[in-house]
Amino acid sequence: MIQDPFRSMIRSEGVLRYRDLPWRRTRDPYIIWLSEVMLQQTQVPRVETRMPAWLERFPTVQALAQAAPSDVLDAWQGMGYNRRALALHRAAQQLVEDWGGEFPRETRDLVALPGIGPATAQGIRSFAFDLPGVYLETNVRTVFLHHFFPDVPAVPDRELVPLIQAACPAAPGATADEIAPFAMPQDDADTPRAWYYALLDYGAYLKKALPNPSRRSAGYSRQSKFEGSRRQKRAHIVRMLLAARDGQPAGITLDAAMAGVNEMEEAAGRAPIGFDCKHSCRPGARGILPCRGQSLAERLARLNLKNGIVRFRFSAWGHPKDRAARSLRAACDEGKYTYGF
């Protein structure tokens, strides 16, 4: 059982450290969902500056569902990890098709949507609907590691889950039978929404004031450097594809893609790259080679490249005896295939 002194301290720290962020001024589940996704691996100031433009372009979940994938990716540029934008788009379509554009409230229904995991689902539940649950986000994790596991390395999340659950206040208006396994609210202002905002803001403060306690999580991993990475090269190709989507013909050749990336690499003082021509023609697929009896162009058409995203791997061309690599290299060298949205 989480004792009241701990909960009182967190609430006081929450008042002291409160951040007045735009998505906290609404209970619109669409905006709250968008903020949860944007804040994954993206700093708060950048989300603050980018969200208004997104909402002007896609003000509702219906508007997002009706948009072209290329327009969604175009609006997402500069946020990183394009797959998040594609998942937002697919989830919006599913919300419109299966839920009439309304957001479900149950965790099992939310996590069934593309790109929504348990933490995002609970963020929507807590901040839009004031429903209790386990919101295991990095700042929340920081608080519980700092106070309950101060000297313990490699703490697994399964050790934190029961503590986070027991500390979360029950929903407003819950009856005595509905309180457990959550905490008894201390007053009318002690709600899941207010509680998790307090944890988020106190956790953000701890990460600035102390050596990051999240490093003692068993699941902690440091994000790889973006500059010079494959992620940077993929992002550059996506920008080139978006810029060329209205051309005649739309898209770019592999030669043009390689030239554009090499221009970026050389400007940064790095060595030029070569394509091994392994690619994926839809989000989530990796390393797809042409099927036996199908040309590369036929394979791409069959996978509906127009509504997908090409991912290139950057390395050597492959072993000289690799027939598939040789045939793909020849096709690329000829510049005969066009890639685009």
Contacts in CASP RR format, 6 or more apart in sequence:
PFRMAT RR
TARGET T0000
AUTHOR 0000-0000-0000
METHOD contacts of the structure
MODEL  1
MIQDPFRSMIRSEGVLRYRDLPWRRTRDPYIIWLSEVMLQQTQVPRVETR
MPAWLERFPTVQALAQAAPSDVLDAWQGMGYNRRALALHRAAQQLVEDWG
GEFPRETRDLVALPGIGPATAQGIRSFAFDLPGVYLETNVRTVFLHHFFP
DVPAVPDRELVPLIQAACPAAPGATADEIAPFAMPQDDADTPRAWYYALL
DYGAYLKKALPNPSRRSAGYSRQSKFEGSRRQKRAHIVRMLLAARDGQPA
GITLDAAMAGVNEMEEAAGRAPIGFDCKHSCRPGARGILPCRGQSLAERL
ARLNLKNGIVRFRFSAWGHPKDRAARSLRAACDEGKYTYGF
1 166 0 8 1.000
2 163 0 8 1.000
2 166 0 8 1.000
2 167 0 8 1.000
2 183 0 8 1.000
4 186 0 8 1.000
6 147 0 8 1.000
6 167 0 8 1.000
7 167 0 8 1.000
7 169 0 8 1.000
7 183 0 8 1.000
7 186 0 8 1.000
7 190 0 8 1.000
7 195 0 8 1.000
8 186 0 8 1.000
10 143 0 8 1.000
10 167 0 8 1.000
10 195 0 8 1.000
10 198 0 8 1.000
10 199 0 8 1.000
10 202 0 8 1.000
11 186 0 8 1.000
11 190 0 8 1.000
11 194 0 8 1.000
11 195 0 8 1.000
11 198 0 8 1.000
13 198 0 8 1.000
13 201 0 8 1.000
13 202 0 8 1.000
13 205 0 8 1.000
14 197 0 8 1.000
14 198 0 8 1.000
14 199 0 8 1.000
14 201 0 8 1.000
14 202 0 8 1.000
15 198 0 8 1.000
17 198 0 8 1.000
17 201 0 8 1.000
17 202 0 8 1.000
17 204 0 8 1.000
17 205 0 8 1.000
18 197 0 8 1.000
18 198 0 8 1.000
18 201 0 8 1.000
19 44 0 8 1.000
19 201 0 8 1.000
19 204 0 8 1.000
21 35 0 8 1.000
21 44 0 8 1.000
21 48 0 8 1.000
22 48 0 8 1.000
22 51 0 8 1.000
22 52 0 8 1.000
23 31 0 8 1.000
23 32 0 8 1.000
23 34 0 8 1.000
23 35 0 8 1.000
23 51 0 8 1.000
23 127 0 8 1.000
24 127 0 8 1.000
24 197 0 8 1.000
26 32 0 8 1.000
27 127 0 8 1.000
27 128 0 8 1.000
27 129 0 8 1.000
28 128 0 8 1.000
29 103 0 8 1.000
29 124 0 8 1.000
29 128 0 8 1.000
29 129 0 8 1.000
30 60 0 8 1.000
30 61 0 8 1.000
30 103 0 8 1.000
31 51 0 8 1.000
31 55 0 8 1.000
32 123 0 8 1.000
32 124 0 8 1.000
32 127 0 8 1.000
32 128 0 8 1.000
33 103 0 8 1.000
33 116 0 8 1.000
33 120 0 8 1.000
33 124 0 8 1.000
33 128 0 8 1.000
34 51 0 8 1.000
34 54 0 8 1.000
34 55 0 8 1.000
34 88 0 8 1.000
35 47 0 8 1.000
35 51 0 8 1.000
36 119 0 8 1.000
36 120 0 8 1.000
36 123 0 8 1.000
36 124 0 8 1.000
37 84 0 8 1.000
37 87 0 8 1.000
37 88 0 8 1.000
37 115 0 8 1.000
37 120 0 8 1.000
38 47 0 8 1.000
38 50 0 8 1.000
38 51 0 8 1.000
38 79 0 8 1.000
38 84 0 8 1.000
39 47 0 8 1.000
40 81 0 8 1.000
40 84 0 8 1.000
40 120 0 8 1.000
41 80 0 8 1.000
41 81 0 8 1.000
41 223 0 8 1.000
42 79 0 8 1.000
42 80 0 8 1.000
46 79 0 8 1.000
50 78 0 8 1.000
50 79 0 8 1.000
53 75 0 8 1.000
54 75 0 8 1.000
54 76 0 8 1.000
57 63 0 8 1.000
57 67 0 8 1.000
57 71 0 8 1.000
57 75 0 8 1.000
58 64 0 8 1.000
58 67 0 8 1.000
58 72 0 8 1.000
58 75 0 8 1.000
61 92 0 8 1.000
61 95 0 8 1.000
61 96 0 8 1.000
61 101 0 8 1.000
61 103 0 8 1.000
62 92 0 8 1.000
62 96 0 8 1.000
62 101 0 8 1.000
64 72 0 8 1.000
64 88 0 8 1.000
64 89 0 8 1.000
64 92 0 8 1.000
65 89 0 8 1.000
65 92 0 8 1.000
65 93 0 8 1.000
65 95 0 8 1.000
65 96 0 8 1.000
65 101 0 8 1.000
67 89 0 8 1.000
68 341 0 8 1.000
69 86 0 8 1.000
69 89 0 8 1.000
69 307 0 8 1.000
69 308 0 8 1.000
69 309 0 8 1.000
69 341 0 8 1.000
70 242 0 8 1.000
70 245 0 8 1.000
70 341 0 8 1.000
72 85 0 8 1.000
72 86 0 8 1.000
72 88 0 8 1.000
72 89 0 8 1.000
73 82 0 8 1.000
73 85 0 8 1.000
73 86 0 8 1.000
73 238 0 8 1.000
73 242 0 8 1.000
73 309 0 8 1.000
73 341 0 8 1.000
74 242 0 8 1.000
75 85 0 8 1.000
76 82 0 8 1.000
76 84 0 8 1.000
76 85 0 8 1.000
77 235 0 8 1.000
77 238 0 8 1.000
77 239 0 8 1.000
77 242 0 8 1.000
78 235 0 8 1.000
79 85 0 8 1.000
80 231 0 8 1.000
80 235 0 8 1.000
81 231 0 8 1.000
82 234 0 8 1.000
82 235 0 8 1.000
82 238 0 8 1.000
82 309 0 8 1.000
83 283 0 8 1.000
83 284 0 8 1.000
84 115 0 8 1.000
86 283 0 8 1.000
86 308 0 8 1.000
86 309 0 8 1.000
87 114 0 8 1.000
87 115 0 8 1.000
87 283 0 8 1.000
88 115 0 8 1.000
90 114 0 8 1.000
90 115 0 8 1.000
91 113 0 8 1.000
91 114 0 8 1.000
91 115 0 8 1.000
91 116 0 8 1.000
94 113 0 8 1.000
94 114 0 8 1.000
95 101 0 8 1.000
95 102 0 8 1.000
95 103 0 8 1.000
95 113 0 8 1.000
99 109 0 8 1.000
103 110 0 8 1.000
103 124 0 8 1.000
103 128 0 8 1.000
104 110 0 8 1.000
105 125 0 8 1.000
105 129 0 8 1.000
105 131 0 8 1.000
107 118 0 8 1.000
107 121 0 8 1.000
107 122 0 8 1.000
107 125 0 8 1.000
110 116 0 8 1.000
110 117 0 8 1.000
110 120 0 8 1.000
110 121 0 8 1.000
110 124 0 8 1.000
110 125 0 8 1.000
111 117 0 8 1.000
111 118 0 8 1.000
111 121 0 8 1.000
116 124 0 8 1.000
118 134 0 8 1.000
118 136 0 8 1.000
119 135 0 8 1.000
119 136 0 8 1.000
119 137 0 8 1.000
122 133 0 8 1.000
122 134 0 8 1.000
122 135 0 8 1.000
122 136 0 8 1.000
123 135 0 8 1.000
123 137 0 8 1.000
123 196 0 8 1.000
125 131 0 8 1.000
125 133 0 8 1.000
125 192 0 8 1.000
126 132 0 8 1.000
126 133 0 8 1.000
126 135 0 8 1.000
126 192 0 8 1.000
126 193 0 8 1.000
126 195 0 8 1.000
126 196 0 8 1.000
127 193 0 8 1.000
127 196 0 8 1.000
127 197 0 8 1.000
130 171 0 8 1.000
130 172 0 8 1.000
130 191 0 8 1.000
130 192 0 8 1.000
130 193 0 8 1.000
131 171 0 8 1.000
131 192 0 8 1.000
132 168 0 8 1.000
132 169 0 8 1.000
132 170 0 8 1.000
132 171 0 8 1.000
132 182 0 8 1.000
132 192 0 8 1.000
133 164 0 8 1.000
133 165 0 8 1.000
133 168 0 8 1.000
133 182 0 8 1.000
133 192 0 8 1.000
134 161 0 8 1.000
134 164 0 8 1.000
134 165 0 8 1.000
134 168 0 8 1.000
135 164 0 8 1.000
135 168 0 8 1.000
135 196 0 8 1.000
135 199 0 8 1.000
136 157 0 8 1.000
136 160 0 8 1.000
136 161 0 8 1.000
136 164 0 8 1.000
137 200 0 8 1.000
138 214 0 8 1.000
139 199 0 8 1.000
139 200 0 8 1.000
139 201 0 8 1.000
139 202 0 8 1.000
139 203 0 8 1.000
139 204 0 8 1.000
139 207 0 8 1.000
140 164 0 8 1.000
140 196 0 8 1.000
140 199 0 8 1.000
140 200 0 8 1.000
140 203 0 8 1.000
141 157 0 8 1.000
141 160 0 8 1.000
141 214 0 8 1.000
141 217 0 8 1.000
142 203 0 8 1.000
142 206 0 8 1.000
142 207 0 8 1.000
142 212 0 8 1.000
142 213 0 8 1.000
142 214 0 8 1.000
143 199 0 8 1.000
143 202 0 8 1.000
143 203 0 8 1.000
143 206 0 8 1.000
144 160 0 8 1.000
144 163 0 8 1.000
144 164 0 8 1.000
145 155 0 8 1.000
145 160 0 8 1.000
145 213 0 8 1.000
145 214 0 8 1.000
145 216 0 8 1.000
145 217 0 8 1.000
146 203 0 8 1.000
146 206 0 8 1.000
146 210 0 8 1.000
146 213 0 8 1.000
148 160 0 8 1.000
148 163 0 8 1.000
149 155 0 8 1.000
149 159 0 8 1.000
149 216 0 8 1.000
152 216 0 8 1.000
153 216 0 8 1.000
154 216 0 8 1.000
154 217 0 8 1.000
154 218 0 8 1.000
155 216 0 8 1.000
155 217 0 8 1.000
155 218 0 8 1.000
156 217 0 8 1.000
156 218 0 8 1.000
156 219 0 8 1.000
157 217 0 8 1.000
157 218 0 8 1.000
157 219 0 8 1.000
165 181 0 8 1.000
165 182 0 8 1.000
166 181 0 8 1.000
166 182 0 8 1.000
166 183 0 8 1.000
167 183 0 8 1.000
167 195 0 8 1.000
168 182 0 8 1.000
168 183 0 8 1.000
168 192 0 8 1.000
168 195 0 8 1.000
168 196 0 8 1.000
169 182 0 8 1.000
169 183 0 8 1.000
169 184 0 8 1.000
169 185 0 8 1.000
169 186 0 8 1.000
169 190 0 8 1.000
169 191 0 8 1.000
169 192 0 8 1.000
169 195 0 8 1.000
170 178 0 8 1.000
170 179 0 8 1.000
170 182 0 8 1.000
170 183 0 8 1.000
170 184 0 8 1.000
170 185 0 8 1.000
171 178 0 8 1.000
171 191 0 8 1.000
171 192 0 8 1.000
172 185 0 8 1.000
172 188 0 8 1.000
172 191 0 8 1.000
174 182 0 8 1.000
174 185 0 8 1.000
185 191 0 8 1.000
206 213 0 8 1.000
207 213 0 8 1.000
207 214 0 8 1.000
214 220 0 8 1.000
224 231 0 8 1.000
226 232 0 8 1.000
227 268 0 8 1.000
228 265 0 8 1.000
228 268 0 8 1.000
228 270 0 8 1.000
230 313 0 8 1.000
230 314 0 8 1.000
232 264 0 8 1.000
233 261 0 8 1.000
233 264 0 8 1.000
233 273 0 8 1.000
233 312 0 8 1.000
233 314 0 8 1.000
234 311 0 8 1.000
234 312 0 8 1.000
236 260 0 8 1.000
236 261 0 8 1.000
236 264 0 8 1.000
237 257 0 8 1.000
237 261 0 8 1.000
237 310 0 8 1.000
237 312 0 8 1.000
238 309 0 8 1.000
240 252 0 8 1.000
240 256 0 8 1.000
240 257 0 8 1.000
240 260 0 8 1.000
241 251 0 8 1.000
241 252 0 8 1.000
241 310 0 8 1.000
241 339 0 8 1.000
241 340 0 8 1.000
241 341 0 8 1.000
242 341 0 8 1.000
244 250 0 8 1.000
244 251 0 8 1.000
244 252 0 8 1.000
244 340 0 8 1.000
245 251 0 8 1.000
245 340 0 8 1.000
245 341 0 8 1.000
249 338 0 8 1.000
250 338 0 8 1.000
250 340 0 8 1.000
250 341 0 8 1.000
251 338 0 8 1.000
251 339 0 8 1.000
251 340 0 8 1.000
251 341 0 8 1.000
252 338 0 8 1.000
252 339 0 8 1.000
252 340 0 8 1.000
253 335 0 8 1.000
253 336 0 8 1.000
253 337 0 8 1.000
253 338 0 8 1.000
253 339 0 8 1.000
254 275 0 8 1.000
254 277 0 8 1.000
254 332 0 8 1.000
254 335 0 8 1.000
254 337 0 8 1.000
254 339 0 8 1.000
255 332 0 8 1.000
255 333 0 8 1.000
255 335 0 8 1.000
257 275 0 8 1.000
257 312 0 8 1.000
257 339 0 8 1.000
258 273 0 8 1.000
258 274 0 8 1.000
258 275 0 8 1.000
261 273 0 8 1.000
261 314 0 8 1.000
262 272 0 8 1.000
262 273 0 8 1.000
265 271 0 8 1.000
265 272 0 8 1.000
265 273 0 8 1.000
266 272 0 8 1.000
273 314 0 8 1.000
274 314 0 8 1.000
274 315 0 8 1.000
274 316 0 8 1.000
274 317 0 8 1.000
275 312 0 8 1.000
275 313 0 8 1.000
275 314 0 8 1.000
275 317 0 8 1.000
275 332 0 8 1.000
276 313 0 8 1.000
276 314 0 8 1.000
276 315 0 8 1.000
276 316 0 8 1.000
276 317 0 8 1.000
276 318 0 8 1.000
276 325 0 8 1.000
277 312 0 8 1.000
277 317 0 8 1.000
277 325 0 8 1.000
277 328 0 8 1.000
277 329 0 8 1.000
277 331 0 8 1.000
277 332 0 8 1.000
278 286 0 8 1.000
278 287 0 8 1.000
278 288 0 8 1.000
278 289 0 8 1.000
278 312 0 8 1.000
278 313 0 8 1.000
278 328 0 8 1.000
279 287 0 8 1.000
279 288 0 8 1.000
279 310 0 8 1.000
279 311 0 8 1.000
279 312 0 8 1.000
279 313 0 8 1.000
280 286 0 8 1.000
280 287 0 8 1.000
280 288 0 8 1.000
280 310 0 8 1.000
280 311 0 8 1.000
281 288 0 8 1.000
281 299 0 8 1.000
281 300 0 8 1.000
281 303 0 8 1.000
281 305 0 8 1.000
281 308 0 8 1.000
281 310 0 8 1.000
282 303 0 8 1.000
282 304 0 8 1.000
282 308 0 8 1.000
282 309 0 8 1.000
283 308 0 8 1.000
283 309 0 8 1.000
285 303 0 8 1.000
286 311 0 8 1.000
287 313 0 8 1.000
288 299 0 8 1.000
288 303 0 8 1.000
289 324 0 8 1.000
289 328 0 8 1.000
290 296 0 8 1.000
290 298 0 8 1.000
290 299 0 8 1.000
290 324 0 8 1.000
290 327 0 8 1.000
290 328 0 8 1.000
291 299 0 8 1.000
294 302 0 8 1.000
296 328 0 8 1.000
296 331 0 8 1.000
296 337 0 8 1.000
297 337 0 8 1.000
300 337 0 8 1.000
300 339 0 8 1.000
305 339 0 8 1.000
305 340 0 8 1.000
305 341 0 8 1.000
306 340 0 8 1.000
306 341 0 8 1.000
307 341 0 8 1.000
308 341 0 8 1.000
309 341 0 8 1.000
310 339 0 8 1.000
310 340 0 8 1.000
317 325 0 8 1.000
317 329 0 8 1.000
318 325 0 8 1.000
319 325 0 8 1.000
320 326 0 8 1.000
331 337 0 8 1.000
END
